[in-house]
Amino acid sequence: PHSVPPREGNTVVVTPVSASVSCFYLPQGAPVPRSTAVGQVIARIEATFANFKEQRATIHDMGKVSKACGCPLYWKAALFHGAGGETTGFISASSLVDTWNKLSLSCFDESSKFVYLLAKRGAAYLEQEDFTLLLQDIVDSHPGLTFLKDAPEFHSRYITTAIQRIFYTVNRSWTGRITASELRRSNFLQTLSLLEGEDDINQITDYFSYEHFYVIYCKFWELDTDHNLSIDRRDLARYNYHASSERIIERLFSGAVTRGTSAQREGRMSYAEFVWFLISEEDKRSPTSIEYWFRCMDLDGDGVLSMYELEHFYEEQHDRLEAMGFEPLPFHDLLCQMLDLVKPQQPGKITLRDLKRCGMAHVFFDTFFSLEKYLEHEQKDPFAIHKVSRASGRSGMRHRVGMVYESVKGLNTVTEPNFLLFRAPVTWSVSSLRSPWKQEKRWRSWSSQSWLHENTHTHTHTHTHTHTETLKH
């Protein structure tokens, strides 16, 4: 039975809903009482600025300022931006105090504060270019990247790679705009905080690893033969020696998983888009990767993979298998296998939710457009595949990158006069200069195989340099 509202004489007293139901949508975090803590932070800010020349802080001073604010060290670029430092090249105590007062009135957790500081004025989200200052500061000041100081031409490449990795993982809405809510659901701010206590940046495998950048960029450099930082369909087809089908490559260039960039309109793929492709190709288990490939296979964009769409992609796979001397399964038999694998909720229709739920999306996708990996799955015990799929994920990606990095970092050839690629030595003291991989014999030793399984063990190379080694052409 429903409770009866109280009466005052003949009048029914109704409590407003807004007064009886607490707010549950808090995009800026749960409000907290304005306490003496804000005043203490402001006092620390003013004391810190008193030690600076003319009481002004440049980006190089912001480490001390960040700690005075009680923020992680690598928030310093965000604080500098939020207080208007990009315009003048410095900030004053008053500008930061004003910023901190406004921030304290409207932002009540780390995620909302970070967005407030780094976003464009008036925006409640972060776009890709908003991360540039933050990442440039990491390149300039993190001890694990000091070897890049003499290679400014590679700063933008590292920054682009890191930004794409951030959006790939954090921007689950695919909007190109990271909100405070998305930040809360991710590990980005926690990972950013870890940079302060770890000198070896390769230990921070999410987002910032130099090894990941090095491997991804070298893979791209091999395909980008004219070195204009974009590739066409024929270039991409050479990835892992034509491992992907032409039909899936056609979809990659159709705009199904790109944002209508100028490169895409010209029938090309930019380096930023290649980063998404490579991560999706090498780890088809992650939510973003599953969404990436689902979009490619969903030809009519109706949110369902129909039998027609599955047959469209398998037809080329079937023909390639026959050309290699294999006896491929007829489509009907293969379809039964895939339906048993995925177990869709609606008979004959495979949805994105079905693929995420089944835990075998990587096997499903490889079956339709990744020939080499499909053959590898076929040679394994299906129960073993399922067991491995539950245990693998980003850790598998890290392992593969580590193997490739160890495999290629010992190559000592320079054959491209306009390219010097810095490689961080094991001791992270000073780098040595390395070229991309133009010697076919050495390149094929690891590139001809998918880096998921090209090595059975990791070769260890130890290079300790006390000075910069310049290789003459």
N, C-alpha and C positions, 0 to 999 in steps of 0.2 A: 504493500500500500504506500501511496505517496504521502509525504508529510503535508499537513495543512498549514498554509501561511498564517502567521499571527494576525490578530485583528485588533484594531483600536476603535471601539464602538462599532460602527457599520463599515469602517474602512479597512481594507486588506492591505497590510504592509508588505511590500515586495522588495527584497534586497536586490539591488542591481547585480547582474552577472559579473560585471567588472570588479565589484567589490568582494564577491564571494569566491571567484575562481582566480587562482594565481596565474600569472603570465608564464607560458611555457616556451614561447619562441623568443629567444634572447640572442640575436645575431652578434651582439657585441660582448657576450659573456654575461654572467649573472652580476647585477649591480652590487657593489659593496659600499659600506659607509665611508665617506671621505674622512680619513683619519690623519693622525699626526705623521703617518709614514710619508705622505706627499710633501709635507713641510721638511721632513728630514732629507728627502731626496733633493729638494731644491737647495737646502743648505749645503749639501755635499757638492752639488753642481757649482754653486757660487765659490766654494772653497777651492775646487779644482781649477776653475778658470782664473782664480787669483794668481795662480802660479804660471800662467801662460803670458807670453809677451803681448802687451796691449790687451790682455784678457780676451784674446781671440784664439779659437781652436781651428786648425786645419784638419784635413782628413787624417793626417799622421798623428794628431794628438787625440783622436777620438777613442782610442783604446782606454785611456784613463777616464774619459768622460763616460764611456759606456759602463764601466765598473762603478762610477759614482752614481749612475742611475739605477744600479742594481740589475743591469741587463747582461746577457752573455756577451763575450768579447766581440764576436763577429756581427753584433747588431750595430756596430759603430757606423757603418755606411748608412744604415737605415736612419739612425739618429741624425746624422749629418744631413741627409736628404730632407728629413722631416722638419728640421730647423732652418731650411733654406740655404744650406751651404753650397749647393751646386751652382747657385746663381752668383755668389760673391767669392767663392773659394775659401770661405771661413765662416764660422758662426760665433756669436757672442753668448755670454751667459744669459742675457735677457731674452734673446731669441729662443734659446733652448728651454728656459724656464716657462716662457709663454706657451711653447709647444707642449711641454710636459703637463702644464695646467689643463690645457684643452684636452689632451689625451686622457688624463685622469678622470675627467668629467664624463667621457663617453665610451671609454674602452676599459673592460674589466678583466680581461685575460690576455695571455701572451699573444694569441693568434690575432685578436682584434687590434692590439697595439702594434703588432708588426705590420699589418696591412695599412693601418693609419699612417705609420711613419714612411713606408716605402711607396705607397700608391701616389698617383697624380692627385693634385688638389681636388677635393670633392668626390673622388672615386672611392667606392667601397670594395674594390677588387684590385688584384695585381695582374698586369699584362706582362708579356715576355720582356719587353724593354725595361720594365721596372726593376728587374733583377740585375741589370748590367753593372750598375755602380757597386752593388753588393759583391758580385763575383769578381769585378776588377780589383776590389780591395782585398779579396782573398788571394788572388794571384799576386798582388803586390806585397802582401804582408805575411802570408802563411809560410812558416819555415820549410814546409814540404814542397814548396813551389819556387824557392829562391832561384833555382837554376833557370827559370823562365825569364828572369829579369833582362837578360841580354837577347831575348827573342820576342820582342813585342809583336811581331807579325803573327805569332801563334797564340797571343792572348785571346783574340776574338774567336779563334777556333775552339779553344778550351771553354770559353764562356758560352758559346753557342751550344756546345755539347752538354754542358751542365744545365743550361736553361731547358733544353729539350728533355733531359732526364727528369728534371723537376716537374715539368708540365705533364710528362708521360705518366708519372706516378701520382701526382697530387691532384691534377685537374680532372677529376673523375667525371665531370659534367661535359667534357669535350668542348667547352665554350671558348677556350683561350683566355679565360679570366678566372683566376684563383681567388676564392672568397675566404673569409675567416673560417667559415664552417668547414670548407675543404681542408684548410690547414689543420684544424683540430683533429680531423679524422686521419691525418697523415703523420709520418714521423719526421717531417722536414725540419721543424724547429728544434726537435731533440737532436737530430743529426747535425744541424748547424752549431749547436752548443758543444758537440763533441770535438769540433775542430780546435777549440781552445786548449784541450788537454792532450792532443795527439799530434806530434810533429810529423809522423809518417802519414801523409795524406792518403796513401793507398790502403791504409787500415780503415778509412771511412769509405766503404765500398758504395754506399748509396750516394748518388748525385755528384760527389766531388773527386772521386778517384782519378788520379792521373793515368793509371794503367788502363782504365776503361776508355778514357779519351784517346789514349795512344793507339789502342787496338781499333777502335771505331774509325778514327781518322785515317789510319793506314789502310784499312779496308776500303774506305771511300777513295783515297788517293790512287789505289790500284785501278779502280774503275773509271775515275775522272781523268781520262787520257789527255784532254786538252787543258786540264787544270783551271777551269773557270768556275769551280765550286758548284757545278750542277752536272747531272748526268741524264742521258736519255734512255729509252727502253733497251736499246742494244747494249748500252753500258751495263745497266742493271742485270740484264740477262746473263752476263758473265760472272755474276756473284756466285761464288762456290761452283764455278764451272757449270753454269746452266742448270743448277739444281731446281730452280723454280720454273713452273710452266709459263708459257707465253700468255695464256689466258689470265692468270693471276697477275702477271706483270701489266697486262693491259688495264686491269681494274685498278692497280696501284696508281696508274697515270690518268685515270678517269676522273679523279676528284672525289672518289668515295671516302678516302681517308686523309685528304688534304683540305686546306682552307681557301682554295682559290687564289694561291699566290701567283705572282707574275711568272715564276718558273713553271708552275703547273699549267698555266694558260698557254705557255710556249711548248708544251709537251715535254718538259724536263722536270727533274726532281732535284730540289736543293739539298745542300748538306744537312740542314736542319731536318728535312723530311726523311733523309736517309737514316738519321739517328733513330727515328721512330721505326723505320722498316727493319733495321738490323736488330734492335731490341725485340721487336715482335717476332722476327724470324727465329731468333736463337732461344727464345723462351715463350712458347705458345701456351703456357699455363697461367700466366698472370691475367687479372681481369681486363686490363687495357689491351693486352695482346689478343685475347679472345674477342673483344669488341672490334678490334682492328681487322682481324681476318673475317669475322662475321659480316662486317660492312662490305668487305670486298666480295664475298660470295653471295650476298643478298642483292642480286642483280636488279630487282624491281623495287627495292627499298621498302618492302611491306613488313619487315620484321620477322619473316619466316623463311627458312630455307626449304624450298619446294623440291620435289623429286626432279623436276626439270632442271633446276639450278645445280643440283648435285650431279646430274648426268652431264650437264654442260662442262663442268670442270673435270669430271672423271674421264670423259671421252679423250681428251688430250693425254692424260696420264696413261690410259689404256694403250693408245697408239705408241707412246714412247716405250712402254714396257715391251710391246711386241717388237719394236725396232731393235731392242737390246737382246732379243732372243728369249724373253720370258713368256710364259703363258698366263696372261692376266685373267683375273676373274671377270666373268660377264657382269654387266652393271647390276642386274637383278640380284645376283648372289652377293655382290659387294654391298648393295643397299641393305640387304637383310643383316649383314654383319654390322653395318654402321648403326642401324636402328637398335640392334641388340646392345651395341656399345653405349649409345647415348640414352636410350630408353625415354623418348620424348613423351611428354604428358598428353599431347594430341597425336593420335596415330597419323603417320605420314607427314608430319610437320615438325621441323626442328627449329626451336627458338633459341635466342641468346641465353635465356634462363636455363634451358635444357643443357646447353653446352657447359655453362658454368657449374651446374649442379653435378654433372656426371664425373668430373675429375679426369676425363680422358680427351679433352679438347685438342691437345697437341697431336694425338694419334689420329683423330678425326680430320684435322686440317692437313696434316702431312699426307694422308691418304689421297687427297684430292688435288694437291698442287706442289708437293715437295717430294720429288721422286726418290732421292737418296735416303731421306729419313723414312719414307714409307717402306722401302726395302729393308731398312734396318729394323723397323718395327715388326715386319713380317718374319724376320729370323729369330725373334725373341719369343719366349713363353708369355702368352697374354696375361697370365696371372702375375708374372714378374713385372711386366710393364705397368700394371695397375698399382702394384706395391711401390714401385719407384716413383710413379707419378704423384703419389700421396706425399712422398718424402722430399721430392725435388721442388724447385722453385727458384727464387732469387739466388739461393746458395749454389745451385747448379750453374747459373749464369756467371757468378763470381768465379767458380772453379774453371769454367771454360776460358774466361778472360785471362785468368792467371796463367793458364797453360800456354795460351797464344803469346802473351807478353813475354814469358820466359823464353819461348821458342824463337821470337824474332829480335829480342833486344840485343842479342850478341852479333847480329849481322853488321859488318863494318865496311860496307861499300857505299861509295858516293858516285852516282852516275847521272844525277839530275842537277844541272848547275844552278837552277833557280830555287832549289829546295834544301833547307837544312832543318831537320827535325830534331828537336831536343829530346833526349832520353834521360830520365832521372836515374842516377846511379843508385845502387843499393844503399849507400851511406847517405844519400840525399845531400851531399856537400856541394858538389859542382857537377854539371851535366857533361856528357860528351855529345858530339854532334853525329847524328845518323841520317842517312838518306832514306827515302822511301824505297820500295822494293822493286827495282827495275831489273834485277838479275833473275831471269826466269827460273833457272835451276833451283836457286835457293828459295825463291818465292813459292814455287810449286811444292816444295817439301812440306809446307803446311797449308797453303792456300787451296790446293787441289782437293783437300778433304774438308768436310764440314767441321768447324772447330768444336762441335759437340763431341766428336770422337776421333779426332785426328791423332791424338797422342794417348799413349797408354801410361806414360809417366812424365813427370816434369823434369826438364833439364835445368840444372842450377848454374847460373852464370853470376859470378861475383865480379863487379867492376868498381874499383875504388879510385876516384880521381881527385887530385888536389888542385887541379887547374883545368881551365876550359881547353878541351882538345879540338882544334879546328882541322878538319880534313880537307886537304887541297884537292881541287878537281883535276 
